[in-house]
Amino acid sequence: MDEARKNAFRVLKLPETATQEEIRAAYEKLEERYSEVHYLGSPLWDMAAEKRELIQAAYKELTEEAQSVQTQAPQTEKAEPECSDSVSRRLRALLNRNELDEAQALLEQQENRENDPELLYLRGMLAWKRGWLDEATQFVDAALRLAPQNQEYRTGRERLTGGLPPSARLKQQIKDRQTRRACAACFAECLCEGICEAICDGC
């Protein structure tokens, strides 16, 4: 076994004999632990971001070959609908990796779950990361109406008052200047001002 795979097992806190199911379970557990929705406005944001990068790289290292084999295998059976917890874990992982289109597509597949507070909250987090603060607030408020005692939702709602994430603010600044037909020099200044702030947010 090469050193990269050995290191990946160490990052996920797994023995080198772990199965694909155990690898996925460990990855999802760590993704949830360091999910950025827990660190909005926190001084530990950068630390959590670094941890997520390590976890994601380790998971990719240990599953790339298995995913390739699965892709080549013929699909003979229709997949069973995913349970709520599984969908939630996948959505959180996609949001952590800033794979927003994939997260949107997964949300749109969830039929008859318009009143699920967890999905409403994650819809709010998706809107927040896209820079849609009003829509994010509406979704998180809806989740809180259904689950008013959920501390994560309450904390997330409080942190929404801090505004947009760095990458969304940068995009909004660029859009504003483009709308005003700013000159090339102003546009470059906007980009330089925002890029350092946004880079840790996956922009």
C-alpha positions as CSV (number, residue, x, y, z in Angstrom):
1,M,0.0,0.0,0.0
2,D,1.4,3.4,-1.0
3,E,2.0,6.2,1.5
4,A,-0.8,8.3,0.1
5,R,-3.4,5.6,0.9
6,K,-1.9,5.0,4.4
7,N,-2.1,8.7,5.2
8,A,-5.7,8.8,3.9
9,F,-6.6,6.1,6.4
10,R,-4.9,8.0,9.2
11,V,-6.8,11.2,8.3
12,L,-10.2,9.3,8.5
13,K,-9.1,7.6,11.7
14,L,-9.5,4.1,10.1
15,P,-7.5,0.9,10.0
16,E,-6.1,0.0,6.6
17,T,-8.5,-3.0,6.5
18,A,-11.6,-0.7,6.5
19,T,-14.3,-1.5,4.0
20,Q,-15.8,1.0,1.6
21,E,-18.9,1.2,3.8
22,E,-16.7,2.0,6.8
23,I,-14.7,4.6,4.8
24,R,-17.9,6.4,3.8
25,A,-19.3,6.3,7.3
26,A,-16.1,7.8,8.8
27,Y,-16.0,10.4,6.0
28,E,-19.6,11.5,6.6
29,K,-19.0,11.7,10.4
30,L,-16.0,13.9,10.0
31,E,-17.7,16.1,7.4
32,E,-20.5,16.6,9.8
33,R,-18.2,17.4,12.6
34,Y,-16.3,20.1,10.6
35,S,-19.3,21.3,8.6
36,E,-19.0,25.0,7.8
37,V,-22.6,25.5,8.9
38,H,-21.3,25.0,12.5
39,Y,-18.5,27.6,12.0
40,L,-20.3,30.6,10.5
41,G,-18.7,33.6,12.0
42,S,-16.4,31.5,14.2
43,P,-12.7,32.2,14.7
44,L,-12.2,28.5,14.0
45,W,-13.5,28.9,10.4
46,D,-10.1,28.5,8.8
47,M,-9.2,25.5,10.9
48,A,-12.4,23.8,10.0
49,A,-11.9,24.6,6.3
50,E,-8.4,23.0,6.4
51,K,-9.8,19.9,8.1
52,R,-12.5,19.6,5.5
53,E,-9.9,19.8,2.7
54,L,-7.9,17.0,4.3
55,I,-10.9,14.8,4.9
56,Q,-12.2,15.3,1.3
57,A,-8.8,14.5,-0.2
58,A,-8.5,11.4,2.0
59,Y,-12.0,10.2,1.0
60,K,-11.2,10.8,-2.7
61,E,-7.9,8.8,-2.4
62,L,-9.7,5.8,-0.9
63,T,-12.8,5.8,-3.1
64,E,-11.6,6.8,-6.5
65,E,-10.8,3.3,-7.7
66,A,-14.0,1.8,-6.2
67,Q,-16.1,4.5,-7.9
68,S,-14.5,3.8,-11.2
69,V,-15.4,0.1,-11.0
70,Q,-18.9,0.9,-9.9
71,T,-19.3,3.3,-12.9
72,Q,-18.3,0.5,-15.3
73,A,-20.6,-2.1,-13.8
74,P,-24.0,-2.5,-15.5
75,Q,-27.0,-1.0,-13.6
76,T,-29.5,-3.8,-13.4
77,E,-31.6,-2.7,-10.4
78,K,-33.4,0.6,-9.7
79,A,-31.9,2.4,-6.7
80,E,-34.0,2.6,-3.6
81,P,-35.0,6.0,-2.4
82,E,-32.5,7.4,0.1
83,C,-33.5,7.9,3.7
84,S,-33.7,11.4,5.2
85,D,-30.4,11.1,7.1
86,S,-28.5,9.9,4.1
87,V,-29.8,12.8,2.0
88,S,-28.9,15.3,4.7
89,R,-25.4,13.9,5.0
90,R,-24.9,14.1,1.2
91,L,-26.2,17.7,1.1
92,R,-24.0,18.8,3.8
93,A,-21.0,17.3,2.1
94,L,-21.8,19.0,-1.2
95,L,-22.3,22.3,0.6
96,N,-19.0,21.9,2.3
97,R,-17.3,21.3,-1.0
98,N,-19.2,24.3,-2.6
99,E,-20.7,21.9,-5.2
100,L,-23.8,24.1,-5.2
101,D,-25.3,22.9,-8.5
102,E,-25.1,19.3,-7.3
103,A,-26.7,20.2,-4.0
104,Q,-29.5,22.0,-5.8
105,A,-30.1,19.0,-8.1
106,L,-30.3,16.7,-5.0
107,L,-32.7,19.0,-3.3
108,E,-35.0,19.1,-6.3
109,Q,-35.2,15.3,-6.2
110,Q,-36.8,15.3,-2.8
111,E,-40.5,15.0,-3.5
112,N,-43.2,15.4,-0.8
113,R,-40.7,16.7,1.7
114,E,-41.5,20.4,1.5
115,N,-42.1,20.5,5.3
116,D,-38.9,18.8,6.4
117,P,-37.1,21.3,8.6
118,E,-33.7,19.8,7.9
119,L,-34.1,20.2,4.2
120,L,-35.5,23.7,4.6
121,Y,-32.5,24.6,6.7
122,L,-30.1,23.2,4.1
123,R,-32.0,25.0,1.4
124,G,-31.3,28.1,3.4
125,M,-27.6,27.3,3.6
126,L,-27.5,26.8,-0.2
127,A,-29.2,30.1,-0.8
128,W,-26.7,31.8,1.6
129,K,-23.7,30.4,-0.3
130,R,-25.2,31.6,-3.6
131,G,-25.5,35.1,-2.2
132,W,-29.3,35.1,-1.8
133,L,-29.6,36.4,1.8
134,D,-33.3,37.1,1.8
135,E,-34.2,33.6,0.4
136,A,-31.7,32.0,2.9
137,T,-33.4,33.8,5.8
138,Q,-36.9,32.7,4.6
139,F,-35.9,29.0,4.5
140,V,-34.1,29.1,7.8
141,D,-37.1,30.8,9.4
142,A,-39.4,28.2,8.0
143,A,-37.1,25.4,9.4
144,L,-37.3,27.2,12.8
145,R,-41.1,27.4,12.8
146,L,-41.1,23.6,12.4
147,A,-38.3,22.9,14.8
148,P,-38.0,25.9,17.2
149,Q,-35.8,24.1,19.7
150,N,-33.1,23.1,17.2
151,Q,-30.0,24.8,18.3
152,E,-28.2,24.5,15.0
153,Y,-31.0,26.2,13.2
154,R,-31.2,29.0,15.8
155,T,-27.5,29.6,15.6
156,G,-27.5,29.6,11.8
157,R,-30.3,32.1,11.8
158,E,-28.4,34.4,14.2
159,R,-25.3,34.2,12.0
160,L,-27.2,35.1,8.9
161,T,-27.3,38.6,10.3
162,G,-23.6,38.8,9.5
163,G,-24.4,38.9,5.8
164,L,-23.0,36.8,3.0
165,P,-20.0,34.4,2.9
166,P,-16.8,35.9,1.4
167,S,-17.2,34.3,-2.0
168,A,-20.8,35.5,-2.4
169,R,-19.8,39.0,-1.3
170,L,-17.0,39.1,-3.9
171,K,-19.4,37.9,-6.6
172,Q,-21.9,40.5,-5.6
173,Q,-19.3,43.3,-5.7
174,I,-18.2,42.2,-9.2
175,K,-21.8,42.0,-10.4
176,D,-22.5,45.5,-9.0
177,R,-19.6,47.0,-10.7
178,Q,-20.4,45.3,-14.0
179,T,-24.0,46.6,-13.7
180,R,-22.6,50.1,-13.3
181,R,-20.3,49.5,-16.3
182,A,-17.3,50.1,-14.2
183,C,-14.0,50.6,-16.1
184,A,-11.4,47.8,-16.3
185,A,-9.3,49.4,-13.6
186,C,-12.2,49.5,-11.1
187,F,-13.1,45.9,-11.9
188,A,-9.6,44.8,-11.3
189,E,-9.5,46.7,-8.0
190,C,-12.7,45.0,-6.9
191,L,-11.3,41.6,-7.7
192,C,-8.0,42.2,-5.8
193,E,-9.9,43.5,-2.7
194,G,-12.1,40.5,-2.5
195,I,-10.0,37.6,-3.7
196,C,-8.0,37.1,-0.4
197,E,-11.1,37.2,1.7
198,A,-13.0,34.8,-0.6
199,I,-10.3,32.2,-1.3
200,C,-10.9,30.3,1.9
201,D,-14.6,30.0,1.0
202,G,-13.9,28.1,-2.1
203,C,-14.3,30.9,-4.6
